[in-house]
């Protein structure tokens, strides 16, 4: 996901957000940190993350049968970038199946039920944690690990004026 890939013109109609999605899917501020990953079959991973998990397909830039760059927004805030695996970018991106992310959701029980019913591989059952979160984890078809929970992180320390 280098800048040259991001600047490419879209190669398909799949580059825009669905008509039902707001222009900015994030309810709060835009994501300042973009986790990135690569996939052996990026179109299939995008379909899984959008169609099964619930991410929003914000942008997909294709280069032939490769995904040069994709952005998927989480409806409750945040986003990830991904693309087709390229051995030449090993110094930057992780190999497929080695990525992990924690995704905050207020709907953890509903999401768990939906993903379980869809036959998604659950690698950690839903459970209340001692630090106040309720969470579970899955593996996607590429082997990446996704944890979903209610923990929004520790409060930011006040910054001096």
Secondary structure as GFF3:
##gff-version 3
##sequence-region A 1 161
A	DSSP	alpha_helix	3	7	.	.	.	ID=ss1
A	DSSP	three_ten_helix	13	15	.	.	.	ID=ss2
A	DSSP	beta_strand	35	39	.	.	.	ID=ss3
A	DSSP	alpha_helix	42	47	.	.	.	ID=ss4
A	DSSP	pi_helix	48	53	.	.	.	ID=ss5
A	DSSP	beta_strand	56	63	.	.	.	ID=ss6
A	DSSP	beta_strand	66	73	.	.	.	ID=ss7
A	DSSP	beta_strand	79	84	.	.	.	ID=ss8
A	DSSP	three_ten_helix	87	89	.	.	.	ID=ss9
A	DSSP	beta_strand	100	104	.	.	.	ID=ss10
A	DSSP	alpha_helix	108	117	.	.	.	ID=ss11
A	DSSP	beta_strand	121	128	.	.	.	ID=ss12
A	DSSP	beta_strand	134	139	.	.	.	ID=ss13
A	DSSP	beta_strand	145	149	.	.	.	ID=ss14
###
